[in-house]
């Protein structure tokens, strides 16, 4: 995620409420009652990766004073060099040539080889006047000029005096001279003198040394007024090439002064401007010349009043903020240094730093504060350079069986020739085949570059590291008529890049979950592979957790492992963090590390969710079109609960609540607005009754009382519909709603009805929408609402817990390997229910031992109160195979056991619900096109997205029945790969992942 760093400086107060707003005016961060003994408040705020582009606002309020700064969020690639153009300011039309000098220079100071395209244009301008021409092309007239000079007797005199100037007079000294005449008139004159912009706190900073190689230790030599606290920042010069003029300097600081000079004299006495005349200010506060001259011995003019200079309004512009060394480069930040440093009584400090791996120039800005005031250091630079360096070229990922050409390019910027030897690190994870010439040593003279090549063939699956070193070695070889030299520093450069090796076919998994709640329990488990499994792709693991929510906690950032390209998916990923935090907090297990991690996800999710907010407070799935009632209620209940852990702008909650209330009918039912994309919820939230139950439950969860008019009207609507309920989903949701409302009789009536249609077996209990419905997702959600209804009562009995345990036993078997479920809403409701159950049955005592064994291996796991949240996992070697699981303990604890079996099978070709075909076409004599996100389609809304692993995703909002949709995706092959394997393209229903179709496509260049 992107991080915004900022500092707030005050010289006379410590109380700093601070807010941050995005480009839509939503408040996405707030800091209140922030104090700092050193008078510098240093804060940071992480932006989520999907933060909308645009201008953001930082506001600092100190008492009744406020200051605002802006910063941009945009997508960019940092420029590695800058271009300067020198040309004459004027050019005569008679000159046939225009001399232009274009210079390209890398950020590390070296020239850029290449060609420059220069275009010289003239702005086109043509005026058309209506009507006939009434003027003559030539006009000759004789004009007489008279000059009249006024002659008066002058009283001349000259007075000299010396004025002592110090930093307190900067930036302008105004000298006022006046004279009181015998006629009781006052004459005056003034003159402005610019003063150098200096500070009382003299600050200086420099790097020692001023040049370094990547990864080298360096020292910041800082001097300032004794006792100063200094803010240091170092930014890659590339940032300032992209956004010039964002440096901290004396001009920026002095521009913040509310008054720099006095102006606005009365019209009759004000001196004429040297250039354009500006109308004097009106409504200026009137002071008197008497106030200026009463300190003299002139007493007779006290009755005379003149307009005095007034303060000029100032529009303030905003501002941003030795020896032979082997370097292994992998750290390339844009902002390197952002820290505070204290200067002791000596007035100096040395700050050790480690130089990043970027070959560039770092621009350093420094300011300090002390009892003497503010000081700003002149800019300092550190040039990070290497006499030569190495670059690796390899693809992000390949499929097993493919091979590619690994390229290592070495650059030499020494003034002399060197002998370079390039060596790849040995590895058992891949095989390197030498190139045709087999030479990996070469002469490399000044400003030269050379590329070395291998053919790389991976031998394992997963992520592997490729490491190559380049060394300037001693040699007596003569290159270009000179003996090669060896640089004193940075003679070895080592670069490591990662490569993902995939199988390339469908990944399937088999999950077995067992939830033990007894002193001694055993169960058998068999891992079976399908007949069409791809050889070598099967792998299995066995994991144990002492807490039902432990797996979700471990994978709190990836419960679904699905794309989050819309508002519903994002809020569903955000919500489980809240229930996990509530459970851990209620049971005394919440640590600072877990809180920090979970709240980080909450902050990111909160910012991302605002992308889908409308100005009226409603939310929609894709941030445009009609507001969605169900999604808005979902966001309302989530944001309301998240307020306990992160800052949520109360205005966002209030506007959403008002929008929902505006959709309530007089009979108390809520009107459903917006399309719901979960097609499996037929008869569920597609009707107004179920929507009313969902919104009413949301308000009750947020603490609204039953007597609240909105809530009471909603409950009245629901009561009138109980006799007409025909589906299980609505019954379960209403049972939970009336449990929250504390209406015991209605709750019991609904739970009794649900019990009559429950599906039981093997000590487990669950519900489905109908006997013919095969939606695991909807069954999970219904069963979770029943569990919530059973446990939401004033007193939970042992019978209630026993009934709930049977539901939990079924729910935990439906979890995916990451602790979530197959879709969004089932994950949210299930984890909410499991968190409530875990809170009810939590015990701080007890321990157990879990044993899993087969004929070939055995593993023991100890689970106690100290490690119950620890994820314990062992790989299983006996695949396929039979295993026995036994749990023994001194007391009743909850142990969740999971065996996950992953394997690859050939891509299936048939599906009854969805189908997909792929065709490729391209020109193999050159790279064929690529431009993301070019997803060409008319009539159907899509949301294109590229995931972190490079997979291209397109969320299609609506697929017409029996009518094909055609898309064109342009792809460019950046690096050539041999033995290219087919790639898989898949279409699936987000809410029913079993409805999917896959096919393969191959490059036309194979």
Secondary structure, DSSP 8 states (H G I E B T S, - for coil): -EEEEEEEE-SS---EEEEEE-TTS-EEEEEEEE--TTSEEEEEEEE-TT--SEEEEEEEEETTEEEEEEEEE------SEEEEEEE-S---TT-S---EEEEEEETTS-B--S----------------S---S-S-----------------------------GGG-SEEEEEEEEE-TTS-EEEEEEEEE-----SS--EEEEESSEE-TT-EEEEEEE-STT-EEEEEEEEHHHHHHSTT----HHHHHTT-S-SSEE---TTT----SSS-----SS-----HHHHHTTSS--TTTT------EE--------------EEEE----SEEEEEEEE--TTSEEEEEEE--S--SEEEEEEEEEETTEEEE---EEEEE--SEEEEEE--SEEETT-EEEEEEEEEE-SSS-EEEEEEE---SSEEEEE-SS---EEEE-TTEEEEEEEEEEE-SSEEEEEEEEEEEE----EETTEE----SS--EEEEEEEEEEE--SEEEEEEEEEEE-SSEEEEEEEE---TTB-TT--EEEEEEESSTTHHHHHTTT-SS-S---SHHHHHHHHHHHHHHHHHHHHTT---HHHHHHHHHHHHHHHHHHGGGB-TTS-B-TTSSSS--HHHHHHHHHHHHHHTTTS---HHHHHHHHHHHHTTB-TTS-B---S----TT-TTTTTSHHHHHHHHHHHHHHTT--TTSHHHHHHHHHHHTTGGG--SHHHHHHHHHHHHHHT-HHHHHHHHHHHHTT-EEETTEEE--SSTT---HHHHHHHHHHHHHHHH-SSS--HHHHHHHHHHHHHHHHT--TTS--SSHHHHHHHHHHHHHHHHHH--S---EEEEEE-SS-EEEEEE-TTTTTS-EEEEE--SSEEEEEEEEESS---EEEEEEEEEEE------SS----------TTS-----TT-EE-SSS-EEEEE-TTS-EEEEES---TT-----EE-----S-EES---EEEEEEETTEEEEEEEEEE--TT-
